[in-house]
Amino acid sequence: MSYLLHLDASGRQNGSTSRAASDAHAKTLAAELGLEIRTRDLSQGLPFVNETMIEGYFTPEDQRTEAHREALQTSDELVEELMKAKALIIGIPVYNFSMPASFKAWADLVARFGVTVIYNEEGRPVGQAPNMPTKVFVAYGGTEIGSKRDFLTPWMTTFLNYIGIQDIEYQPAAED
Ligand SMILES: Cc1cc2nc3c(=O)[nH]c(=O)nc-3n(C[C@H](O)[C@H](O)[C@H](O)COP(=O)(O)O)c2cc1C
């Protein structure tokens, strides 16, 4: 069945406002759109991009070694999961004026040249992810969405646009 992808990035499970908001809205949106929910908790740990992975990214698929394939396994899985999603809900806190490292790790694993991003003849990136409805629930202490020190939402818009997702809405999760 088609699914809504629900990502969470808060380091805490208990009392997390971004998890509470994203969870409630994932359920509502999935019911509205008739979708199942697939949840991925990014805080549980993702690999950082390393040398073998970068080599693998730039090696044609049929020439990759076993080490490349093994190193790209998580990235391949996350890319497939994103490309098949029909809607996206993200629960994310502001950490040090920006995204938690867990979310950046996910972004570095799903931005794949030749897969989620293809460069056209003019050298411009064309995102290949489906332009699905995307809602981002941002939890913060004092760094409000759109404020001078908010480096999370401008970055997130740039990143999601880059991989092909344009239909993005931000909402504050309840504040501390
Ligand atoms: C490591 C860390 C860094 C944080 N940095 C910021 C910050 O720069 N700006 C801010 O407004 N809140 C900051 N906070 C507060 C969190 O954004 C806030 O507690 C939020 O509710 C956490 O999300 P959660 O409730 O989903 O866990 C920080 C919290 C932690 C744990």
The ligand as an SDF file (V2000), in Angstrom:
LIG
                    3D

 31 33  0  0  0  0  0  0  0  0999 V2000
   21.5870   20.0010   22.0270 C   0  0  0  0  0  0  0  0  0  0  0  0
   20.4590   21.0070   22.0570 C   0  0  0  0  0  0  0  0  0  0  0  0
   20.6110   22.2110   21.4110 C   0  0  0  0  0  0  0  0  0  0  0  0
   19.5640   23.1220   21.3750 C   0  0  0  0  0  0  0  0  0  0  0  0
   19.7190   24.2880   20.7030 N   0  0  0  0  0  0  0  0  0  0  0  0
   18.6660   25.1360   20.5800 C   0  0  0  0  0  0  0  0  0  0  0  0
   18.7700   26.3330   19.8050 C   0  0  0  0  0  0  0  0  0  0  0  0
   19.7800   26.6450   19.2170 O   0  0  0  0  0  0  0  0  0  0  0  0
   17.6670   27.1160   19.7060 N   0  0  0  0  0  0  0  0  0  0  0  0
   16.4940   26.8240   20.3430 C   0  0  0  0  0  0  0  0  0  0  0  0
   15.5440   27.5530   20.1960 O   0  0  0  0  0  0  0  0  0  0  0  0
   16.3790   25.6970   21.0770 N   0  0  0  0  0  0  0  0  0  0  0  0
   17.4310   24.8590   21.2190 C   0  0  0  0  0  0  0  0  0  0  0  0
   17.2970   23.7160   21.9490 N   0  0  0  0  0  0  0  0  0  0  0  0
   15.9990   23.4470   22.5950 C   0  0  0  0  0  0  0  0  0  0  0  0
   15.1770   22.4950   21.7680 C   0  0  0  0  0  0  0  0  0  0  0  0
   14.9930   22.9250   20.4300 O   0  0  0  0  0  0  0  0  0  0  0  0
   13.8190   22.3190   22.4240 C   0  0  0  0  0  0  0  0  0  0  0  0
   13.9940   21.8160   23.7280 O   0  0  0  0  0  0  0  0  0  0  0  0
   12.9150   21.4010   21.6410 C   0  0  0  0  0  0  0  0  0  0  0  0
   11.6800   21.3270   22.2960 O   0  0  0  0  0  0  0  0  0  0  0  0
   13.5100   20.0190   21.5330 C   0  0  0  0  0  0  0  0  0  0  0  0
   12.7060   19.2320   20.6860 O   0  0  0  0  0  0  0  0  0  0  0  0
   11.9030   17.9970   21.2760 P   0  0  0  0  0  0  0  0  0  0  0  0
   10.9420   18.5680   22.2980 O   0  0  0  0  0  0  0  0  0  0  0  0
   11.1880   17.4130   20.1270 O   0  0  0  0  0  0  0  0  0  0  0  0
   12.8940   17.0430   21.8860 O   0  0  0  0  0  0  0  0  0  0  0  0
   18.3430   22.8220   22.0290 C   0  0  0  0  0  0  0  0  0  0  0  0
   18.2010   21.5960   22.6840 C   0  0  0  0  0  0  0  0  0  0  0  0
   19.2450   20.6960   22.7130 C   0  0  0  0  0  0  0  0  0  0  0  0
   19.0650   19.3910   23.4090 C   0  0  0  0  0  0  0  0  0  0  0  0
  1  2  1  0
  2  3  1  0
  2 30  2  0
  3  4  2  0
  4  5  1  0
  4 28  1  0
  5  6  2  0
  6  7  1  0
  6 13  1  0
  7  8  2  0
  7  9  1  0
  9 10  1  0
 10 11  2  0
 10 12  1  0
 12 13  2  0
 13 14  1  0
 14 15  1  0
 14 28  1  0
 15 16  1  0
 16 17  1  0
 16 18  1  0
 18 19  1  0
 18 20  1  0
 20 21  1  0
 20 22  1  0
 22 23  1  0
 23 24  1  0
 24 25  2  0
 24 26  1  0
 24 27  1  0
 28 29  2  0
 29 30  1  0
 30 31  1  0
M  END
$$$$
